[in-house]
């Protein structure tokens, strides 16, 4: 019953969480940057979303590639696995107090990755997760399931489309997994187009920027 409530609370409104953005101009203070990506606040404004976090009590967050359709065989498959390895290294290197590990396809995992033979805009089908299947797919889409009462993240699904170009895999994988940490709002601000994975209008960053790292560390500070 708790799990069904988490699905309903998280996914019906949360389908848009990882796709929304805050607009700003020029360098942002650490407070404004963090509040933008963590709770959707405009600079100097109030939060528009709940704070959501993993609570693993020292246990790693496990990531599994659940399905990769034949459309990804060859270069896309190799690039996807390499991008996942690099993203895990980047996020663990941020030393934010959460640790990610990749596990086998059939192992238990908190974060599940799907590479479906679907184009951007098509309805997602095949995750088996209520509230995810049937929702529209972006180039890549992240869906975060959390408990409404506590903000505790329970499960994340990341779905890739065949529309996403192979050269964007490294940047997008890092962005989606950073959002999977509970930082689900992008920033539309030219100042960050080359320096942050939260940049709304580009896929240029293949490494976490200084304020990306700050936001992760602040989010999991205890």
N, CA and C atoms as a LAMMPS dump frame, in Angstrom:
ITEM: TIMESTEP
0
ITEM: NUMBER OF ATOMS
666
ITEM: BOX BOUNDS ff ff ff
-5.0000000000000000e+02 5.0000000000000000e+02
-5.0000000000000000e+02 5.0000000000000000e+02
-5.0000000000000000e+02 5.0000000000000000e+02
ITEM: ATOMS id mol type element x y z
1 1 1 N 0.832 -1.196 0
2 1 2 C 0 0 0
3 1 3 C 0.866 1.245 0
4 2 1 N 1.946 1.239 0.78
5 2 2 C 2.854 2.392 0.78
6 2 3 C 3.449 2.575 -0.605
7 3 1 N 3.829 1.454 -1.244
8 3 2 C 4.464 1.526 -2.552
9 3 3 C 3.511 2.091 -3.599
10 4 1 N 2.251 1.67 -3.566
11 4 2 C 1.29 2.206 -4.529
12 4 3 C 1.081 3.698 -4.297
13 5 1 N 1.049 4.107 -3.055
14 5 2 C 0.889 5.532 -2.768
15 5 3 C 2.075 6.321 -3.294
16 6 1 N 3.282 5.743 -3.154
17 6 2 C 4.472 6.43 -3.652
18 6 3 C 4.425 6.564 -5.157
19 7 1 N 3.984 5.521 -5.844
20 7 2 C 3.869 5.583 -7.292
21 7 3 C 2.914 6.691 -7.699
22 8 1 N 1.774 6.713 -7.072
23 8 2 C 0.75 7.691 -7.443
24 8 3 C 1.215 9.101 -7.129
25 9 1 N 1.783 9.276 -5.946
26 9 2 C 2.196 10.609 -5.544
27 9 3 C 3.326 11.122 -6.402
28 10 1 N 4.244 10.241 -6.752
29 10 2 C 5.425 10.7 -7.469
30 10 3 C 5.189 10.832 -8.957
31 11 1 N 4.603 9.821 -9.555
32 11 2 C 4.665 9.776 -11.004
33 11 3 C 3.625 10.626 -11.698
34 12 1 N 2.439 10.748 -11.151
35 12 2 C 1.463 11.517 -11.896
36 12 3 C 1.89 12.977 -12.015
37 13 1 N 2.272 13.671 -10.933
38 13 2 C 2.821 15.006 -11.131
39 13 3 C 4.269 14.959 -11.572
40 14 1 N 4.997 13.887 -11.184
41 14 2 C 6.438 13.846 -11.403
42 14 3 C 6.834 13.595 -12.828
43 15 1 N 5.884 13.248 -13.699
44 15 2 C 6.228 13.025 -15.099
45 15 3 C 6.836 14.274 -15.711
46 16 1 N 6.515 15.432 -15.18
47 16 2 C 7.055 16.672 -15.74
48 16 3 C 8.214 17.225 -14.921
49 17 1 N 8.451 16.661 -13.752
50 17 2 C 9.44 17.252 -12.861
51 17 3 C 10.812 17.378 -13.501
52 18 1 N 11.265 16.335 -14.146
53 18 2 C 12.612 16.35 -14.706
54 18 3 C 12.675 17.103 -16.026
55 19 1 N 11.558 17.648 -16.499
56 19 2 C 11.53 18.348 -17.768
57 19 3 C 11.321 19.844 -17.592
58 20 1 N 10.986 20.31 -16.407
59 20 2 C 10.742 21.717 -16.18
60 20 3 C 12.054 22.439 -15.95
61 21 1 N 11.993 23.77 -16.033
62 21 2 C 13.217 24.541 -15.863
63 21 3 C 12.908 25.886 -15.216
64 22 1 N 13.949 26.473 -14.676
65 22 2 C 13.914 27.814 -14.102
66 22 3 C 14.71 28.73 -15.029
67 23 1 N 14.195 29.903 -15.293
68 23 2 C 14.909 30.866 -16.126
69 23 3 C 15.661 31.86 -15.256
70 24 1 N 16.887 32.183 -15.681
71 24 2 C 17.711 33.158 -14.966
72 24 3 C 18.733 33.718 -15.943
73 25 1 N 19.431 34.748 -15.522
74 25 2 C 20.471 35.334 -16.358
75 25 3 C 21.721 35.563 -15.525
76 26 1 N 22.862 35.274 -16.116
77 26 2 C 24.139 35.532 -15.463
78 26 3 C 24.434 34.549 -14.346
79 27 1 N 25.596 34.711 -13.711
80 27 2 C 25.97 33.811 -12.615
81 27 3 C 24.944 33.861 -11.488
82 28 1 N 24.6 32.707 -10.965
83 28 2 C 23.654 32.614 -9.862
84 28 3 C 24.407 32.34 -8.567
85 29 1 N 23.892 32.839 -7.472
86 29 2 C 24.481 32.509 -6.172
87 29 3 C 24.294 31.028 -5.921
88 30 1 N 25.097 30.474 -5.019
89 30 2 C 24.942 29.061 -4.686
90 30 3 C 23.546 28.775 -4.151
91 31 1 N 23.008 29.683 -3.347
92 31 2 C 21.666 29.47 -2.799
93 31 3 C 20.623 29.417 -3.918
94 32 1 N 20.692 30.381 -4.849
95 32 2 C 19.714 30.411 -5.931
96 32 3 C 19.864 29.2 -6.846
97 33 1 N 21.105 28.813 -7.132
98 33 2 C 21.341 27.659 -8.004
99 33 3 C 20.791 26.392 -7.357
100 34 1 N 21.122 26.181 -6.101
101 34 2 C 20.649 24.982 -5.419
102 34 3 C 19.129 24.941 -5.352
103 35 1 N 18.512 26.042 -4.951
104 35 2 C 17.06 26.049 -4.827
105 35 3 C 16.377 25.862 -6.182
106 36 1 N 17.004 26.33 -7.244
107 36 2 C 16.436 26.131 -8.58
108 36 3 C 16.4 24.655 -8.933
109 37 1 N 17.527 23.95 -8.792
110 37 2 C 17.583 22.553 -9.239
111 37 3 C 16.928 21.607 -8.245
112 38 1 N 16.897 21.972 -6.961
113 38 2 C 16.375 21.069 -5.933
114 38 3 C 14.885 21.218 -5.694
115 39 1 N 14.342 22.429 -5.866
116 39 2 C 12.913 22.596 -5.577
117 39 3 C 12.214 23.533 -6.549
118 40 1 N 12.865 23.835 -7.672
119 40 2 C 12.198 24.598 -8.722
120 40 3 C 11.949 26.057 -8.389
121 41 1 N 12.743 26.631 -7.484
122 41 2 C 12.531 28.019 -7.074
123 41 3 C 13.159 28.988 -8.078
124 42 1 N 12.436 30.044 -8.429
125 42 2 C 13.037 31.136 -9.189
126 42 3 C 14.053 31.848 -8.295
127 43 1 N 15.033 32.548 -8.883
128 43 2 C 16.011 33.261 -8.051
129 43 3 C 15.34 34.155 -7.012
130 44 1 N 15.654 33.917 -5.748
131 44 2 C 15.059 34.677 -4.657
132 44 3 C 13.631 34.308 -4.335
133 45 1 N 13.081 33.289 -5.032
134 45 2 C 11.683 32.932 -4.851
135 45 3 C 11.472 31.714 -3.973
136 46 1 N 10.23 31.278 -3.929
137 46 2 C 9.832 30.152 -3.102
138 46 3 C 9.895 28.841 -3.891
139 47 1 N 10.018 27.755 -3.162
140 47 2 C 10.04 26.438 -3.79
141 47 3 C 8.699 26.129 -4.446
142 48 1 N 8.764 25.487 -5.605
143 48 2 C 7.55 25.064 -6.306
144 48 3 C 7.392 23.551 -6.305
145 49 1 N 8.394 22.842 -5.802
146 49 2 C 8.379 21.381 -5.765
147 49 3 C 8.895 20.914 -4.407
148 50 1 N 8.556 19.71 -4.011
149 50 2 C 9.093 19.176 -2.758
150 50 3 C 10.559 18.78 -2.922
151 51 1 N 11.306 18.801 -1.828
152 51 2 C 12.652 18.249 -1.818
153 51 3 C 12.541 16.729 -1.736
154 52 1 N 13.236 16.043 -2.613
155 52 2 C 13.228 14.582 -2.581
156 52 3 C 14.667 14.086 -2.598
157 53 1 N 14.939 13.034 -1.813
158 53 2 C 16.303 12.522 -1.653
159 53 3 C 16.273 11.009 -1.479
160 54 1 N 17.414 10.398 -1.767
161 54 2 C 17.643 9.012 -1.389
162 54 3 C 18.024 8.942 0.079
163 55 1 N 17.575 7.904 0.754
164 55 2 C 18.006 7.6 2.122
165 55 3 C 18.424 6.136 2.143
166 56 1 N 19.713 5.913 1.932
167 56 2 C 20.207 4.54 1.795
168 56 3 C 21.002 4.084 3.015
169 57 1 N 21.235 4.961 3.971
170 57 2 C 21.903 4.598 5.227
171 57 3 C 23.221 3.864 4.964
172 58 1 N 24.03 4.455 4.097
173 58 2 C 25.348 3.893 3.823
174 58 3 C 25.382 2.848 2.728
175 59 1 N 24.223 2.391 2.277
176 59 2 C 24.178 1.398 1.202
177 59 3 C 24.231 2.11 -0.146
178 60 1 N 24.859 1.49 -1.147
179 60 2 C 24.939 2.136 -2.463
180 60 3 C 23.59 2.134 -3.173
181 61 1 N 23.431 3.05 -4.09
182 61 2 C 22.27 3.074 -4.979
183 61 3 C 22.643 2.256 -6.204
184 62 1 N 21.884 1.216 -6.464
185 62 2 C 22.22 0.28 -7.54
186 62 3 C 21.547 0.692 -8.846
187 63 1 N 22.302 0.58 -9.936
188 63 2 C 21.818 0.944 -11.269
189 63 3 C 21.927 -0.277 -12.176
190 64 1 N 20.863 -0.563 -12.906
191 64 2 C 20.871 -1.68 -13.851
192 64 3 C 20.303 -1.244 -15.187
193 65 1 N 20.957 -1.639 -16.265
194 65 2 C 20.361 -1.499 -17.585
195 65 3 C 19.417 -2.685 -17.765
196 66 1 N 18.127 -2.429 -17.708
197 66 2 C 17.126 -3.495 -17.741
198 66 3 C 16.87 -4.022 -19.144
199 67 1 N 16.89 -3.13 -20.124
200 67 2 C 16.566 -3.564 -21.478
201 67 3 C 17.266 -2.659 -22.473
202 68 1 N 17.829 -3.261 -23.5
203 68 2 C 18.409 -2.521 -24.605
204 68 3 C 17.975 -3.208 -25.9
205 69 1 N 17.091 -2.552 -26.629
206 69 2 C 16.534 -3.135 -27.841
207 69 3 C 17.571 -3.207 -28.956
208 70 1 N 17.249 -3.989 -29.975
209 70 2 C 18.192 -4.22 -31.068
210 70 3 C 18.57 -2.942 -31.801
211 71 1 N 17.738 -1.92 -31.705
212 71 2 C 18.041 -0.65 -32.379
213 71 3 C 19.328 -0.017 -31.848
214 72 1 N 19.795 -0.469 -30.7
215 72 2 C 20.994 0.105 -30.079
216 72 3 C 22.232 -0.764 -30.276
217 73 1 N 22.11 -1.867 -30.989
218 73 2 C 23.255 -2.737 -31.184
219 73 3 C 24.351 -2.003 -31.958
220 74 1 N 25.605 -2.36 -31.662
221 74 2 C 26.721 -1.706 -32.324
222 74 3 C 27.217 -0.512 -31.531
223 75 1 N 27.467 0.59 -32.217
224 75 2 C 28.066 1.757 -31.584
225 75 3 C 27.238 2.358 -30.474
226 76 1 N 25.922 2.38 -30.627
227 76 2 C 25.075 2.958 -29.584
228 76 3 C 25.174 2.164 -28.289
229 77 1 N 25.204 0.849 -28.404
230 77 2 C 25.311 0.018 -27.208
231 77 3 C 26.632 0.282 -26.484
232 78 1 N 27.704 0.294 -27.219
233 78 2 C 29.013 0.54 -26.616
234 78 3 C 29.059 1.916 -25.971
235 79 1 N 28.522 2.912 -26.661
236 79 2 C 28.538 4.265 -26.115
237 79 3 C 27.664 4.372 -24.868
238 80 1 N 26.55 3.671 -24.845
239 80 2 C 25.66 3.716 -23.686
240 80 3 C 26.34 3.158 -22.442
241 81 1 N 26.994 2.01 -22.567
242 81 2 C 27.671 1.419 -21.419
243 81 3 C 28.833 2.301 -20.962
244 82 1 N 29.561 2.875 -21.918
245 82 2 C 30.668 3.761 -21.552
246 82 3 C 30.155 5.025 -20.866
247 83 1 N 29.037 5.56 -21.356
248 83 2 C 28.463 6.765 -20.754
249 83 3 C 27.99 6.497 -19.337
250 84 1 N 27.419 5.311 -19.101
251 84 2 C 26.98 4.96 -17.755
252 84 3 C 28.168 4.859 -16.812
253 85 1 N 29.22 4.211 -17.245
254 85 2 C 30.412 4.082 -16.401
255 85 3 C 30.99 5.451 -16.064
256 86 1 N 31.057 6.332 -17.052
257 86 2 C 31.605 7.666 -16.822
258 86 3 C 30.713 8.47 -15.876
259 87 1 N 29.406 8.383 -16.045
260 87 2 C 28.484 9.132 -15.189
261 87 3 C 28.588 8.671 -13.737
262 88 1 N 28.697 7.365 -13.53
263 88 2 C 28.854 6.846 -12.169
264 88 3 C 30.145 7.375 -11.548
265 89 1 N 31.222 7.388 -12.318
266 89 2 C 32.49 7.918 -11.818
267 89 3 C 32.36 9.385 -11.438
268 90 1 N 31.688 10.167 -12.282
269 90 2 C 31.514 11.589 -12.006
270 90 3 C 30.712 11.814 -10.729
271 91 1 N 29.598 11.128 -10.601
272 91 2 C 28.735 11.343 -9.443
273 91 3 C 29.385 10.846 -8.159
274 92 1 N 30.06 9.72 -8.206
275 92 2 C 30.779 9.255 -7.015
276 92 3 C 31.92 10.199 -6.676
277 93 1 N 32.547 10.77 -7.697
278 93 2 C 33.645 11.694 -7.464
279 93 3 C 33.213 13.001 -6.835
280 94 1 N 31.91 13.297 -6.885
281 94 2 C 31.409 14.522 -6.251
282 94 3 C 31.444 14.445 -4.734
283 95 1 N 31.594 13.231 -4.205
284 95 2 C 31.686 13.017 -2.757
285 95 3 C 30.534 13.689 -2.018
286 96 1 N 29.328 13.381 -2.492
287 96 2 C 28.133 13.992 -1.914
288 96 3 C 27.512 13.161 -0.802
289 97 1 N 28.091 11.995 -0.514
290 97 2 C 27.529 11.165 0.543
291 97 3 C 26.609 10.081 0.034
292 98 1 N 26.449 9.981 -1.283
293 98 2 C 25.716 8.878 -1.895
294 98 3 C 26.654 8.204 -2.902
295 99 1 N 26.54 6.897 -3.018
296 99 2 C 27.426 6.161 -3.914
297 99 3 C 26.617 5.292 -4.857
298 100 1 N 26.973 5.319 -6.123
299 100 2 C 26.286 4.561 -7.155
300 100 3 C 27.128 3.367 -7.572
301 101 1 N 26.453 2.249 -7.858
302 101 2 C 27.144 1.081 -8.39
303 101 3 C 26.289 0.479 -9.5
304 102 1 N 26.935 -0.016 -10.543
305 102 2 C 26.221 -0.716 -11.6
306 102 3 C 26.104 -2.192 -11.247
307 103 1 N 24.927 -2.756 -11.472
308 103 2 C 24.7 -4.18 -11.22
309 103 3 C 24.192 -4.833 -12.499
310 104 1 N 24.141 -6.155 -12.495
311 104 2 C 23.72 -6.9 -13.673
312 104 3 C 22.256 -6.641 -14.015
313 105 1 N 21.917 -6.947 -15.244
314 105 2 C 20.579 -6.698 -15.782
315 105 3 C 19.466 -7.255 -14.903
316 106 1 N 19.641 -8.441 -14.354
317 106 2 C 18.577 -9.072 -13.59
318 106 3 C 18.639 -8.845 -12.096
319 107 1 N 19.627 -8.092 -11.625
320 107 2 C 19.794 -7.868 -10.191
321 107 3 C 18.843 -6.789 -9.684
322 108 1 N 18.6 -6.783 -8.393
323 108 2 C 17.79 -5.725 -7.795
324 108 3 C 18.506 -4.395 -7.961
325 109 1 N 17.73 -3.361 -8.276
326 109 2 C 18.326 -2.044 -8.49
327 109 3 C 17.303 -0.965 -8.181
328 110 1 N 17.795 0.146 -7.666
329 110 2 C 16.93 1.287 -7.369
330 110 3 C 16.722 2.157 -8.609
331 111 1 N 17.719 2.21 -9.485
332 111 2 C 17.63 2.986 -10.723
333 111 3 C 17.667 2.006 -11.892
334 112 1 N 16.644 2.071 -12.733
335 112 2 C 16.531 1.161 -13.866
336 112 3 C 16.608 1.957 -15.161
337 113 1 N 17.462 1.499 -16.081
338 113 2 C 17.642 2.158 -17.369
339 113 3 C 17.044 1.297 -18.478
340 114 1 N 16.324 1.959 -19.379
341 114 2 C 15.682 1.281 -20.497
342 114 3 C 16.054 1.986 -21.793
343 115 1 N 16.515 1.228 -22.767
344 115 2 C 16.817 1.746 -24.091
345 115 3 C 15.835 1.099 -25.062
346 116 1 N 14.707 1.776 -25.284
347 116 2 C 13.627 1.209 -26.075
348 116 3 C 13.71 1.66 -27.53
349 117 1 N 13.191 0.83 -28.408
350 117 2 C 13.072 1.185 -29.821
351 117 3 C 11.836 2.07 -29.989
352 118 1 N 11.927 3.248 -29.399
353 118 2 C 10.85 4.228 -29.43
354 118 3 C 11.454 5.592 -29.767
355 119 1 N 10.702 6.399 -30.505
356 119 2 C 11.152 7.731 -30.836
357 119 3 C 10.605 8.742 -29.828
358 120 1 N 11.254 9.887 -29.779
359 120 2 C 10.785 10.98 -28.932
360 120 3 C 9.316 11.284 -29.232
361 121 1 N 8.528 11.442 -28.187
362 121 2 C 7.116 11.764 -28.336
363 121 3 C 6.199 10.562 -28.288
364 122 1 N 6.75 9.372 -28.496
365 122 2 C 5.914 8.175 -28.419
366 122 3 C 5.624 7.828 -26.959
367 123 1 N 4.514 7.138 -26.692
368 123 2 C 4.228 6.723 -25.313
369 123 3 C 5.204 5.64 -24.865
370 124 1 N 5.679 5.773 -23.651
371 124 2 C 6.58 4.772 -23.086
372 124 3 C 5.808 3.48 -22.878
373 125 1 N 6.437 2.368 -23.22
374 125 2 C 5.815 1.061 -23.017
375 125 3 C 6.904 0.046 -22.767
376 126 1 N 6.739 -0.745 -21.708
377 126 2 C 7.672 -1.826 -21.473
378 126 3 C 8.415 -1.787 -20.163
379 127 1 N 8.253 -0.724 -19.366
380 127 2 C 8.947 -0.695 -18.074
381 127 3 C 8.232 -1.556 -17.043
382 128 1 N 6.919 -1.704 -17.215
383 128 2 C 6.136 -2.417 -16.216
384 128 3 C 5.865 -1.602 -14.966
385 129 1 N 6.165 -0.305 -15.014
386 129 2 C 5.988 0.562 -13.849
387 129 3 C 4.747 1.425 -14.054
388 130 1 N 3.814 1.306 -13.145
389 130 2 C 2.582 2.084 -13.229
390 130 3 C 2.89 3.571 -13.188
391 131 1 N 2.309 4.326 -14.119
392 131 2 C 2.539 5.755 -14.166
393 131 3 C 3.669 6.15 -15.089
394 132 1 N 4.581 5.22 -15.388
395 132 2 C 5.644 5.474 -16.359
396 132 3 C 5.156 5.06 -17.738
397 133 1 N 4.742 3.799 -17.872
398 133 2 C 4.206 3.338 -19.146
399 133 3 C 2.985 4.179 -19.514
400 134 1 N 2.977 4.637 -20.743
401 134 2 C 1.883 5.468 -21.224
402 134 3 C 2.202 6.944 -21.241
403 135 1 N 3.217 7.373 -20.493
404 135 2 C 3.599 8.781 -20.497
405 135 3 C 4.498 9.061 -21.698
406 136 1 N 4.534 10.298 -22.196
407 136 2 C 5.301 10.598 -23.404
408 136 3 C 6.806 10.557 -23.14
409 137 1 N 7.545 10.076 -24.122
410 137 2 C 8.99 9.939 -24.016
411 137 3 C 9.679 11.155 -24.619
412 138 1 N 10.664 11.684 -23.901
413 138 2 C 11.502 12.728 -24.471
414 138 3 C 12.677 12.09 -25.182
415 139 1 N 13.718 12.886 -25.488
416 139 2 C 14.931 12.295 -26.014
417 139 3 C 15.45 11.259 -25.038
418 140 1 N 15.422 11.63 -23.786
419 140 2 C 15.601 10.725 -22.651
420 140 3 C 14.733 11.282 -21.531
421 141 1 N 14.114 10.411 -20.772
422 141 2 C 13.183 10.848 -19.728
423 141 3 C 13.495 10.145 -18.414
424 142 1 N 13.42 10.908 -17.334
425 142 2 C 13.638 10.363 -15.999
426 142 3 C 12.353 10.481 -15.197
427 143 1 N 11.959 9.389 -14.568
428 143 2 C 10.77 9.377 -13.713
429 143 3 C 11.192 8.953 -12.315
430 144 1 N 10.904 9.795 -11.338
431 144 2 C 11.322 9.563 -9.949
432 144 3 C 10.102 9.228 -9.113
433 145 1 N 10.147 8.093 -8.419
434 145 2 C 9.073 7.674 -7.529
435 145 3 C 9.497 7.986 -6.102
436 146 1 N 8.667 8.739 -5.389
437 146 2 C 9.035 9.1 -4.026
438 146 3 C 7.803 9.078 -3.132
439 147 1 N 8.055 9.018 -1.838
440 147 2 C 6.986 9.049 -0.851
441 147 3 C 6.596 10.496 -0.594
442 148 1 N 5.314 10.781 -0.765
443 148 2 C 4.862 12.161 -0.601
444 148 3 C 5.149 12.693 0.802
445 149 1 N 4.938 11.854 1.804
446 149 2 C 5.058 12.331 3.189
447 149 3 C 6.497 12.645 3.592
448 150 1 N 7.449 11.877 3.087
449 150 2 C 8.835 11.998 3.548
450 150 3 C 9.781 12.579 2.496
451 151 1 N 9.388 12.563 1.238
452 151 2 C 10.29 12.981 0.18
453 151 3 C 11.365 11.954 -0.128
454 152 1 N 11.223 10.764 0.418
455 152 2 C 12.216 9.712 0.199
456 152 3 C 12.017 9.09 -1.173
457 153 1 N 13.082 9.072 -1.975
458 153 2 C 13.019 8.438 -3.291
459 153 3 C 13.028 6.929 -3.11
460 154 1 N 12.133 6.255 -3.838
461 154 2 C 12.056 4.807 -3.755
462 154 3 C 12.569 4.114 -5.013
463 155 1 N 12.362 4.718 -6.172
464 155 2 C 12.74 4.08 -7.423
465 155 3 C 12.839 5.145 -8.502
466 156 1 N 13.725 4.915 -9.467
467 156 2 C 13.867 5.813 -10.616
468 156 3 C 13.925 4.977 -11.887
469 157 1 N 13.226 5.438 -12.903
470 157 2 C 13.318 4.846 -14.242
471 157 3 C 13.848 5.906 -15.194
472 158 1 N 14.867 5.542 -15.955
473 158 2 C 15.419 6.424 -16.988
474 158 3 C 15.224 5.73 -18.325
475 159 1 N 14.542 6.41 -19.249
476 159 2 C 14.197 5.799 -20.53
477 159 3 C 14.828 6.613 -21.649
478 160 1 N 15.561 5.947 -22.527
479 160 2 C 16.196 6.59 -23.669
480 160 3 C 15.402 6.286 -24.939
481 161 1 N 15.445 7.225 -25.877
482 161 2 C 14.78 7.053 -27.162
483 161 3 C 15.807 6.902 -28.275
484 162 1 N 15.365 6.352 -29.39
485 162 2 C 16.248 6.24 -30.549
486 162 3 C 16.498 7.592 -31.201
487 163 1 N 15.708 8.603 -30.842
488 163 2 C 15.897 9.936 -31.397
489 163 3 C 17.176 10.591 -30.866
490 164 1 N 17.574 10.232 -29.648
491 164 2 C 18.754 10.837 -29.039
492 164 3 C 19.995 10.465 -29.846
493 165 1 N 20.752 11.461 -30.269
494 165 2 C 21.936 11.21 -31.075
495 165 3 C 23.06 10.648 -30.227
496 166 1 N 23.838 9.767 -30.813
497 166 2 C 24.869 9.047 -30.074
498 166 3 C 25.887 9.989 -29.433
499 167 1 N 26.175 11.104 -30.074
500 167 2 C 27.164 12.026 -29.525
501 167 3 C 26.69 12.696 -28.228
502 168 1 N 25.382 12.617 -27.957
503 168 2 C 24.836 13.231 -26.748
504 168 3 C 24.758 12.262 -25.581
505 169 1 N 25.087 10.99 -25.792
506 169 2 C 24.888 9.996 -24.749
507 169 3 C 25.607 10.342 -23.45
508 170 1 N 26.86 10.746 -23.546
509 170 2 C 27.641 10.976 -22.326
510 170 3 C 27.053 12.109 -21.5
511 171 1 N 26.717 13.215 -22.163
512 171 2 C 26.144 14.351 -21.45
513 171 3 C 24.766 14.028 -20.886
514 172 1 N 23.927 13.409 -21.699
515 172 2 C 22.558 13.136 -21.267
516 172 3 C 22.525 12.088 -20.156
517 173 1 N 23.362 11.068 -20.257
518 173 2 C 23.413 10.071 -19.178
519 173 3 C 23.77 10.724 -17.851
520 174 1 N 24.765 11.611 -17.877
521 174 2 C 25.16 12.284 -16.642
522 174 3 C 24.035 13.178 -16.135
523 175 1 N 23.387 13.896 -17.029
524 175 2 C 22.279 14.757 -16.614
525 175 3 C 21.147 13.951 -15.999
526 176 1 N 20.744 12.869 -16.659
527 176 2 C 19.607 12.095 -16.16
528 176 3 C 19.916 11.454 -14.808
529 177 1 N 21.128 10.956 -14.626
530 177 2 C 21.466 10.341 -13.344
531 177 3 C 21.643 11.396 -12.254
532 178 1 N 22.07 12.588 -12.618
533 178 2 C 22.131 13.671 -11.627
534 178 3 C 20.722 14.043 -11.197
535 179 1 N 19.801 14.115 -12.153
536 179 2 C 18.402 14.359 -11.795
537 179 3 C 17.844 13.228 -10.947
538 180 1 N 18.296 12.019 -11.191
539 180 2 C 17.835 10.87 -10.418
540 180 3 C 18.262 10.949 -8.96
541 181 1 N 19.199 11.83 -8.647
542 181 2 C 19.586 12.053 -7.259
543 181 3 C 18.597 12.958 -6.525
544 182 1 N 17.586 13.435 -7.241
545 182 2 C 16.572 14.285 -6.625
546 182 3 C 16.659 15.737 -7.045
547 183 1 N 17.577 16.062 -7.941
548 183 2 C 17.73 17.436 -8.439
549 183 3 C 17.089 17.48 -9.817
550 184 1 N 15.801 17.759 -9.861
551 184 2 C 15.003 17.453 -11.042
552 184 3 C 14.599 18.641 -11.889
553 185 1 N 15.202 19.797 -11.67
554 185 2 C 14.834 20.977 -12.443
555 185 3 C 16.048 21.523 -13.184
556 186 1 N 15.883 21.782 -14.466
557 186 2 C 16.947 22.384 -15.266
558 186 3 C 16.964 23.896 -15.091
559 187 1 N 18.001 24.516 -15.639
560 187 2 C 18.146 25.973 -15.598
561 187 3 C 18.318 26.473 -17.027
562 188 1 N 17.454 27.383 -17.438
563 188 2 C 17.621 28.049 -18.735
564 188 3 C 18.366 29.355 -18.493
565 189 1 N 19.639 29.339 -18.77
566 189 2 C 20.51 30.479 -18.494
567 189 3 C 21.766 30.299 -19.339
568 190 1 N 22.006 31.157 -20.329
569 190 2 C 23.17 30.984 -21.204
570 190 3 C 24.489 30.878 -20.455
571 191 1 N 24.555 31.448 -19.262
572 191 2 C 25.796 31.395 -18.491
573 191 3 C 26.213 29.962 -18.202
574 192 1 N 25.252 29.053 -18.107
575 192 2 C 25.544 27.675 -17.717
576 192 3 C 25.515 26.69 -18.896
577 193 1 N 25.359 27.201 -20.113
578 193 2 C 25.217 26.304 -21.256
579 193 3 C 26.413 25.374 -21.443
580 194 1 N 27.607 25.831 -21.084
581 194 2 C 28.812 25.021 -21.282
582 194 3 C 29.363 24.452 -19.979
583 195 1 N 28.752 24.794 -18.842
584 195 2 C 29.401 24.485 -17.569
585 195 3 C 28.536 23.71 -16.584
586 196 1 N 27.302 23.369 -16.959
587 196 2 C 26.426 22.677 -16.008
588 196 3 C 25.604 21.624 -16.711
589 197 1 N 25.431 20.477 -16.066
590 197 2 C 24.567 19.436 -16.626
591 197 3 C 23.099 19.825 -16.536
592 198 1 N 22.789 20.879 -15.797
593 198 2 C 21.405 21.327 -15.667
594 198 3 C 21.001 22.321 -16.754
595 199 1 N 21.895 22.628 -17.681
596 199 2 C 21.567 23.56 -18.755
597 199 3 C 20.397 23.042 -19.578
598 200 1 N 19.357 23.833 -19.688
599 200 2 C 18.136 23.418 -20.373
600 200 3 C 18.328 23.295 -21.885
601 201 1 N 19.124 24.158 -22.47
602 201 2 C 19.14 24.275 -23.923
603 201 3 C 20.33 23.618 -24.608
604 202 1 N 21.235 22.984 -23.861
605 202 2 C 22.384 22.344 -24.484
606 202 3 C 22.656 20.995 -23.831
607 203 1 N 23.403 20.173 -24.545
608 203 2 C 23.943 18.932 -23.994
609 203 3 C 25.464 18.977 -24.119
610 204 1 N 26.05 20.051 -23.617
611 204 2 C 27.482 20.276 -23.815
612 204 3 C 28.339 19.707 -22.699
613 205 1 N 27.805 19.6 -21.499
614 205 2 C 28.622 19.239 -20.341
615 205 3 C 28.709 17.719 -20.191
616 206 1 N 29.925 17.22 -20.185
617 206 2 C 30.16 15.794 -19.933
618 206 3 C 30.813 15.577 -18.575
619 207 1 N 30.907 16.641 -17.792
620 207 2 C 31.434 16.573 -16.433
621 207 3 C 30.617 17.513 -15.56
622 208 1 N 30.552 17.223 -14.287
623 208 2 C 29.836 18.09 -13.361
624 208 3 C 30.578 19.404 -13.191
625 209 1 N 29.842 20.502 -13.251
626 209 2 C 30.424 21.796 -12.993
627 209 3 C 30.536 22.062 -11.5
628 210 1 N 31.266 23.118 -11.115
629 210 2 C 31.447 23.415 -9.685
630 210 3 C 30.133 23.559 -8.924
631 211 1 N 29.153 24.246 -9.509
632 211 2 C 27.889 24.414 -8.788
633 211 3 C 27.021 23.152 -8.861
634 212 1 N 27.216 22.326 -9.875
635 212 2 C 26.549 21.018 -9.878
636 212 3 C 27.003 20.203 -8.67
637 213 1 N 28.314 20.19 -8.452
638 213 2 C 28.876 19.447 -7.316
639 213 3 C 28.39 20.042 -6.005
640 214 1 N 28.388 21.372 -5.92
641 214 2 C 27.891 22.041 -4.712
642 214 3 C 26.46 21.619 -4.417
643 215 1 N 25.611 21.592 -5.463
644 215 2 C 24.205 21.256 -5.263
645 215 3 C 24.049 19.821 -4.754
646 216 1 N 24.803 18.894 -5.309
647 216 2 C 24.749 17.508 -4.845
648 216 3 C 25.198 17.402 -3.397
649 217 1 N 26.281 18.054 -3.066
650 217 2 C 26.798 17.981 -1.695
651 217 3 C 25.818 18.61 -0.712
652 218 1 N 25.225 19.73 -1.085
653 218 2 C 24.269 20.382 -0.19
654 218 3 C 23.012 19.525 -0.022
655 219 1 N 22.595 18.884 -1.108
656 219 2 C 21.362 18.093 -1.069
657 219 3 C 21.47 16.93 -0.09
658 220 1 N 22.676 16.392 0.034
659 220 2 C 22.854 15.229 0.899
660 220 3 C 23.654 15.54 2.159
661 221 1 N 23.822 16.814 2.463
662 221 2 C 24.488 17.187 3.712
663 221 3 C 23.619 16.784 4.894
664 222 1 N 24.23 16.24 5.906
665 222 2 C 23.49 15.837 7.108
666 222 3 C 24.131 16.477 8.344
